[in-house]
Amino acid sequence: MREFEVLFQDGLRTGLRRHHRNPRNTQALVECFNLRVTESGLEPFVRYPMPFNTVPLFWPFPQLVQTGFRTWLVERNEEQSLFRFYMVTNEGGLEEIAVVDDSVYGVDYQRWSAADFGRHCLVGNGKAYVVLQGDTQTVFVTGATSTLPLARSVCAFRGQLILGGITSPWYDCNESYVAWSKIGQIDCTLDASNEAGYTIMPGGGVVYKVLPLGKSVLVYSDTEIAQLTPIVEPAPTFGVEQLAPIGLCSPHAVDGSLTEHVFVDLSGWIWRLQARGNLERLGYMEYMIHLDPARLVVTRDHLTGDYFISDGERTFLLSPQGLSEVGQHVSSIALLPGGPVAVGQDSYDYEARFTTDTFDFGFRSLKMLTTIEVGADGFVPMRVGVDYRGPRDKEFVRLRDEEVNEMGWVTKFVQGTDFRVRVRTPQAEQTFVDYVKIRWKMTDLRSVRGIINAAGLRGSEEV
């Protein structure tokens, strides 16, 4: 009987499928756990050290806030109704520097954002500011002042303080406004110099986040994305324009660098926005809808360019190549002298596993799988299973997993119309996979009325 083979390789370089209506025979995965997608295939997800696990977990806290000269750890102590701020030392220790008490400043579970001015730093969350001044490391906590309103989000941009979502009385502003300070000062008072100012978002939504991107500041709200662009003539100010009517699913659903941002919208789509103006919908809604949008946090590893999207119960890793799911729930990441560290919690699920999307080899009649080969480095315990179905209106049936032999293949005799191949191993830290090869035979030729074209997936060839 004629035998054919299919090389499944590109799907290991792209990770989870971007849309639940993926066409049959598309190289993509429907499951990918504790693995990281790379341009060479799947590699192990290496868990981050969590040295601050003595700090209480109250998702999305604790939170690491890193600026150019220092790293902060923000703890939410719900029993005492307060936030504690620590400075992380070069040795990885914690030095308490400030307390923000609910009874004085109120409470808001908005994560804290930082405006980094080098030796000076301002951290706020809409209820209070923690300010660090100069080389003397003077720290104080304050609410709104006569020159500085409270805001949900803050950032620094070319020597000016940018405020997003004004939460305290300030002229006619509210949470739909952004404001900015005078150049070189933390003073937002309007005067004849026209350096300080404010404006409302074009769509009037609640501003969640302000983040620099290239030569502008991006403003994210629950209804839109807007761009603040510096204007020099006829007077220094900022112009605002709407980039897209796309709202964030939560106040914490965006992070990024000066060259790109990644965010999750209200519908659960993941987007990438680049400094050169490219706005791309990456997809993945079928996975994001399983996360609690109110708890969803996006955080970036600035060393690798990876993004972690988590609600504290499930976590997805978006590498530059594609999406996978991991068993460590990362709230935030910081780069210390000894390497990157994270805060969050661990699921203690260390198994690595992935499952291909549906394929029928471009042939709707019955056929039989015969052998599955797994191109993996090293000898690790690895098992392969198959999900199959006959009529298209039936659910997939899961076959028992079989151990892959020491040469990397397993014999699987299963007949059906549609198939998915599953691979798993208990040793995720040793799992490097760059291809899966599937061999199959035609067993039902009733639909054939001429020359057979069984090319199937890209990379298929008759053997």
Buried (B, 14 or more C-beta within 10 A) or exposed (E): EEEBBBBBBBBBBBBBBBEEEBEBBBBBBBBBBBBBBBEEBBBBBEBBEBBBEEBBBBBBBBBBBBBEEBBBBBBBBEEEEBBBBBBBEEEBEBEEBBBBBBEEBBBBBBBBBBBBBEBBBBBBBBBBBBBBBEEEEEBEBBBBEEEBBBBBBBBBBEEBBBBBBBBBEBEEBBBBBBBBBBBEBBBBBEEEEEBBBBBBBBBEBBBBBBBBBBEBBBBBBBBBBBBBEBEEEEEBBBEBEBBBEBBBBBBBBBBBBEEBBBBBBBEBBBBBBBBEEEEEBBBBBBBBEEBEBEBBBBBBBBEEBBBBBBBBEBBBBBBEBBBBBBBBBBBBBBBBEEEBBBBBBBEEBBEBBBBBBBBBBEBEEBBBBBBBBBBBEEEBEBBBBBBBBEEEEEEBEEBEBBEBEEEBBBEBEBBBBBBBBBBBBBBBEBBBBBBBBBBBBBEBEEEEEEEEEBBBBBBBEEE
